[in-house]
Amino acid sequence: MRRDADALAAGYGALFDPLVRAAHIACLEHARLTREDRWPTVQSCLDFAALYGIPGAELAAFFGFIGHQHSGRTIWVDAMRGPVPSYTARQGATHRQAVALGFQQMVAELPSAVGGA
């Protein structure tokens, strides 16, 4: 299990720059302290992204939220907890959104994969 955690940490550092990582951690910690479900909302992701000066769509994707442009508006889909399969939601994602969502999905799968071995 330690090897998996080390690989995960190395991937996190290689895939995401320090500001993105800091915004991700801050947004997650804020949600853990302020929300009953302990999970950020799209709006809190966008707020933290603005605070850190990073793309909101990338930060939101860390938490499963994928934004799609439709008629000049952004429609947000919850690819992790919503009714739309993550594969379908990911099809319209930018490359950075897909990387962040994929990383989050890997993190979510890690405990069950390690625990089942």
N, C-alpha and C positions, 0 to 999 in steps of 0.2 A: 504494500500500500504506500509506503514511503516513496518508492520509485515513481509511482503514479503522481503523487503530490509534487514531487520535484519536477517532473515533466510538465505538469500543469502550470507550475510557477514559471518555468522557463518559457513556455509558450505564451503565457500572459505578458511577460516582459518583452518578448520578441514581436508579438503581434500588435501591441497597443502602446502608444507613447505615454510618458509619465502623466501628462494632463488628463488623458482619457482614463487612465487607471485611477487617478485621484478622484475624478468626477464620479466614476463608477462606484468606488468605495464610499464616497460621501453620500451619494444618492441612496445607496443600499442601507447605510447606517441611519440616515435620516428616516427612512421608511420603517426600519426596525424599531425606532424609538417613538414614532408618531402615528403609525397606522396599525389598526387592529390585525390586518392580514400580513403585516410586516413586509409588504411588497410595494414598490414605487408605483405611482400613477404615470400616465403619459405626461401630464402637466408637470409633475415634479422632475421627471427626466429632462424635459425641455428647459425648466428653470435652472437646474444644475448645469446643464450644458451651456446655457447662456452665461452663467456665473463663471464657468471655467473657460469659456471661449472656444468650445469645441462643437462639432456638428450634433444637433439634437437627435437626428435620426439614428446616428451611430450609438449614442448613449442609450436611447430608448430600446434599441435592438438587443442590448445586453439583458434586458428584462422581458424580451419576447414581443415587444411592440414594433410592428413594421408599418411605416407610413407609405401610403400609395397616393399619388396625385390623381385627382379626378375632378374635371371641370373647374380647375383653378383652386381646389380645396385639397387638404390632406385628410385622407381617411385612414384612421389607425386601426390595425388588426392585432389582436393578441394571439400570437402564433404559439404561445406555450400553454395558455390557460383558456383560450377562447374556442369557439366551435369550428373555426377554420383550421384544417390541418396545417402544420408548420411547413410542409413542402409547398402547399398552395400559396401560403402567405409569402414565402421566401422567393417565389418566382418573380415578383415585381421589385424585389429589394435591390439596393445598390450593393456594390462589392463590399464596402465597409459594413453595411448593415448585415449582410450574409455572414461575414467573418465574426462579428460580435454575437449574432444569434447562434451561429454554430458553436462558438466557444461556450456560450451559456448552456446550450444543450449538452455539450460534452461534460461540463461541470455537473449538471443535473443527473447525468447517467453514471458518473463515476462511482458514487457510493454504492449503488445497487450492483454495478458490475464487479466492484472489489468485494463487496459483501457476499456475493453469490459464488465467488471462486473458492 
